[in-house]
């Protein structure tokens, strides 16, 4: 089986962090979102992983090469014309069974036992408000229709962005037809529309419900995913001097924390420094320095510096925020 991970988007909902860092490398519970996804594939018989990259794609390749040894291929999407277009760029490599995973999805599903009695599986989650998602409509145990962000409720089964197809060649052919017929949704070529062409042509897809689906597409959902993963894993306390730790938290061993109250639901990444501060429900990224601050529901970028009392901040990489008026000494 091959795994395809499209991750060429700009991640605009996570700015300012994604100005300098691709969205898949945003830190959640001690490691990048991409690492959580790749680690979930451990134990599967994966022939090759295909990354469809774009914005800051070289950073993705550097990270994967430095941390993983599996066979990997990189395909660049220069124009963001949609999910199906991204997969079309990798069409010559789409052979046999494939697993497609979109990178802003943290999920729990049993991928070790994939079905052989149908053409594929779309993983779904029951949601209260389906208008924000693409949804699947079932008939006779199989998916009969896919609807992108329905204005009126037609199904509560949201497609979470994980797909298994037994024959990738059929998907490649459907995407080719989609492009030739110029079938677009909101100006983009959607994977759902290509899958619908396959369904119309007789393909049988099952819907497999997952219990856990966490989003990493915008600040508030990144923080929610951080809470979930820290609760699940128990976190890691690291080293803290003269401080109070309220679990669950993740404090990297190379981080320096002193005279502070940390937690719950706080991630402090490698090389970060926290002094005389109270932090909860926040992510402090690598090399950041926090002093004399009160932070809640905050995302602090790599090498950012924050000093003074605040409630909530969203600070990009290498930024400075000083509420004391004294300035930083360089």
C-alpha positions in Angstrom: 0.0 0.0 0.0 1.1 3.6 -0.7 0.2 6.5 1.5 -0.5 9.9 -0.1 -0.4 13.0 2.1 -1.4 16.3 0.4 0.0 19.3 2.3 0.6 22.1 -0.2 -1.8 24.7 1.3 -0.7 28.0 2.8 -2.4 27.3 6.1 -3.9 30.8 6.1 -6.2 30.2 9.1 -3.1 29.5 11.2 -1.2 32.8 10.4 1.0 34.3 11.6 2.6 30.9 12.4 2.4 29.7 8.8 4.2 32.7 7.4 7.4 31.0 8.4 6.4 27.4 9.0 4.3 25.0 7.0 1.1 24.0 8.7 2.1 20.3 9.1 5.1 21.3 11.3 3.0 23.2 13.8 3.8 21.8 17.3 1.0 20.0 19.2 1.7 18.0 22.4 5.4 17.9 21.9 5.8 17.2 18.2 4.6 18.4 14.8 1.1 17.6 13.5 2.8 15.7 10.6 4.7 13.5 13.1 1.5 12.4 14.9 0.1 11.3 11.5 3.3 9.5 10.4 3.6 7.8 13.7 0.1 6.5 13.4 1.2 4.5 10.4 3.7 2.5 12.3 3.1 -1.3 11.8 1.4 -0.9 8.4 2.9 -2.4 5.3 3.6 1.0 3.5 5.5 0.7 0.2 6.0 4.4 -0.2 4.8 7.7 1.2 4.0 10.4 -1.3 4.0 14.0 0.0 2.4 16.6 -2.2 4.1 19.8 -1.1 3.9 23.5 -1.9 4.4 26.4 0.5 7.7 25.9 2.3 7.8 22.3 1.0 11.6 22.1 1.5 11.0 22.3 5.3 8.7 19.3 5.1 11.3 17.3 3.2 14.1 18.3 5.7 11.9 17.3 8.7 10.9 13.9 7.2 14.4 13.1 6.1 15.9 13.9 9.5 13.3 11.9 11.5 12.1 9.0 9.3 13.8 6.4 7.2 10.8 5.1 5.1 10.8 5.5 1.3 9.4 8.9 0.5 8.6 10.8 -2.7 7.8 14.5 -3.0 5.6 16.1 -5.7 5.2 19.9 -5.8 1.9 21.6 -6.4 2.7 25.1 -7.7 -0.9 26.2 -8.3 -3.4 25.5 -5.6 -6.3 24.3 -7.7 -7.8 21.8 -5.2 -7.4 18.4 -3.7 -8.1 16.4 -6.8 -5.6 18.6 -8.8 -2.9 17.8 -6.2 -3.5 14.1 -6.5 -3.5 14.4 -10.3 0.1 15.7 -10.1 1.1 12.4 -8.5 -0.9 10.3 -11.0 2.0 8.3 -12.3 2.7 7.1 -8.8 -0.9 6.2 -7.9 -1.0 2.5 -8.3 -2.5 -0.3 -6.3 -4.1 0.3 -2.9 -3.6 3.7 -1.4 -4.4 5.6 1.8 -5.0 9.3 1.4 -4.6 11.4 4.6 -5.0 15.1 4.8 -2.5 16.7 7.2 -4.8 18.7 9.4 -6.5 15.6 10.7 -5.6 13.8 13.9 -7.7 10.6 14.1 -7.9 7.2 15.6 -8.9 4.3 13.3 -7.8 0.7 12.8 -5.9 0.8 9.5 -4.5 -2.6 9.9 -7.6 -4.4 8.7 -8.7 -2.8 5.5 -11.6 -4.4 3.6 -11.3 -6.4 0.4 -15.0 -6.7 -0.4 -15.5 -3.1 -1.6 -13.6 -0.5 -3.6 -12.7 1.6 -0.6 -13.5 3.2 2.7 -14.1 6.9 3.6 -13.6 7.5 7.3 -16.4 9.6 8.8 -17.4 11.1 12.2 -20.9 11.9 13.3 -21.2 15.7 13.9 -24.0 17.9 15.2 -23.7 20.6 12.5 -22.8 19.1 9.1 -22.9 22.4 7.3 -19.2 23.0 7.9 -18.0 19.7 6.4 -18.2 17.4 3.4 -20.7 14.7 4.3 -21.5 11.2 3.1 -25.0 9.9 2.4 -25.6 6.1 2.7 -27.9 3.8 0.9 -27.9 0.0 1.4 -24.7 0.1 3.5 -22.6 2.0 0.8 -22.0 5.7 0.1 -24.4 6.9 -2.6 -23.6 10.6 -2.5 -21.0 13.0 -1.2 -22.0 16.6 -0.5 -19.6 19.4 0.3 -20.8 21.7 3.1 -24.5 21.2 2.6 -26.7 24.3 3.2 -29.4 22.0 4.6 -28.8 18.9 6.7 -28.7 15.8 4.5 -26.4 13.6 6.6 -24.5 14.0 9.9 -21.5 11.8 8.7 -18.7 14.3 8.1 -15.8 13.0 6.0 -12.7 13.5 8.1 -10.1 13.5 5.3 -8.9 9.9 5.4 -9.6 7.6 2.5 -8.6 4.1 1.5 -9.0 3.0 -2.1 -8.3 -0.5 -3.3 -7.3 0.6 -6.9 -5.6 3.9 -7.2 -5.7 3.7 -10.9 -9.5 4.1 -10.9 -9.2 7.3 -8.8 -6.6 8.6 -11.2 -9.0 8.0 -14.1 -11.8 9.7 -12.3 -9.7 12.8 -11.6 -8.7 12.9 -15.2 -12.4 13.0 -16.2 -13.0 15.6 -13.5 -10.4 17.9 -15.0 -11.4 17.3 -18.6 -15.1 18.1 -17.8 -13.9 21.0 -15.6 -16.1 20.0 -12.7 -15.3 22.4 -9.9 -16.8 23.2 -6.5 -16.3 26.8 -5.4 -13.5 27.2 -7.9 -11.5 24.1 -7.0 -11.2 20.5 -8.1 -12.4 18.5 -5.0 -11.6 14.9 -4.3 -15.2 14.4 -3.3 -16.3 15.2 -6.8 -13.9 12.6 -8.3 -15.1 10.0 -5.8 -18.7 10.8 -6.8 -17.8 10.1 -10.4 -16.5 6.7 -9.3 -19.7 6.1 -7.3 -21.8 7.0 -10.4 -19.7 4.5 -12.3 -20.5 1.7 -9.9 -17.7 1.9 -7.2 -18.7 0.7 -3.8 -17.4 2.7 -0.9 -18.1 2.0 2.8 -18.3 4.7 5.5 -16.2 3.7 8.6 -17.0 5.8 11.7 -14.2 6.9 13.9 -14.5 7.9 17.5 -11.7 10.5 17.5 -11.3 13.3 15.0 -9.3 16.4 16.0 -8.7 19.3 13.7 -5.4 21.2 13.4 -6.5 23.9 10.9 -6.9 27.0 13.1 -5.7 28.3 16.4 -8.6 27.2 18.6 -8.7 23.7 17.1 -4.9 23.3 17.5 -5.3 24.1 21.2 -8.2 21.6 21.4 -6.1 19.0 19.8 -3.3 19.8 22.2 -5.7 19.2 25.1 -6.8 15.9 23.7 -3.3 14.5 23.0 -1.9 15.6 26.3 -4.8 14.0 28.1 -4.4 10.8 26.0 -0.6 10.5 26.4 -0.2 12.0 29.9 2.4 14.4 28.6 5.9 14.8 29.8 7.0 16.9 32.8 10.5 17.7 31.7 12.5 19.9 34.1 11.1 22.7 36.1 12.8 24.6 38.9 10.8 26.0 41.8 7.6 25.7 39.8 4.1 24.2 40.1 3.1 21.8 37.3 -0.6 21.0 36.8 -0.8 18.0 34.5 -1.2 17.2 31.7 1.6 19.1 30.2 4.5 18.6 27.8 7.8 20.3 28.8 10.7 19.4 26.6 13.8 18.2 28.4 15.8 21.1 26.8 13.2 23.7 27.9 14.0 25.9 31.0 11.1 26.6 33.4 11.6 28.4 36.7 9.4 30.1 39.3 6.3 29.5 37.3 2.9 27.7 37.3 2.5 25.6 34.2 -0.7 23.8 33.2 -3.0 22.2 32.6 -2.8 21.6 28.8 0.5 23.4 28.1 3.1 22.4 25.6 6.6 24.0 26.0 8.9 23.0 23.1 12.7 22.5 22.9 14.9 25.3 24.1 12.0 27.5 25.3 12.5 29.6 28.5 9.7 30.4 30.9 10.4 32.5 34.0 8.0 33.9 36.7 4.9 33.2 34.6 1.5 31.5 34.8 0.6 29.6 31.7 -2.3 27.3 31.0 -4.0 25.9 27.9 -1.2 27.2 25.5 1.6 26.1 23.2 5.0 27.7 23.6 7.2 26.9 20.6 10.9 26.2 20.3 13.3 28.8 21.5 10.6 31.2 22.8 11.2 33.2 25.9 8.3 34.0 28.3 8.9 36.2 31.3 6.6 37.8 33.9 3.5 36.8 31.9 0.1 35.3 32.4 -1.0 33.4 29.3 -4.1 31.4 28.5 -5.4 30.0 25.2 -2.2 31.3 23.5 0.1 30.2 20.7 3.6 31.6 20.9 5.9 31.1 17.9 9.5 29.9 17.5 12.0 32.2 19.1 9.3 34.8 20.1 9.8 36.8 23.2 6.9 37.8 25.5 7.2 39.9 28.7 4.4 41.3 30.8 0.8 40.4 31.7 -1.6 39.2 29.1 -4.6 36.9 28.9 -4.5 35.6 25.3 -1.9 35.9 22.6 -1.3 34.6 19.1 2.4 35.5 18.4 4.3 34.5 15.3 7.9 33.3 15.1 10.7 35.7 16.2 8.2 38.4 17.4 8.6 40.5 20.5 5.8 41.5 22.9 6.7 43.7 25.9 4.0 45.1 28.2 6.5 46.4 30.7 7.6 49.3 28.6 11.3 48.6 29.5 12.2 47.0 26.2 14.5 44.1 25.6 18.2 44.2 25.9 19.9 42.7 22.9 
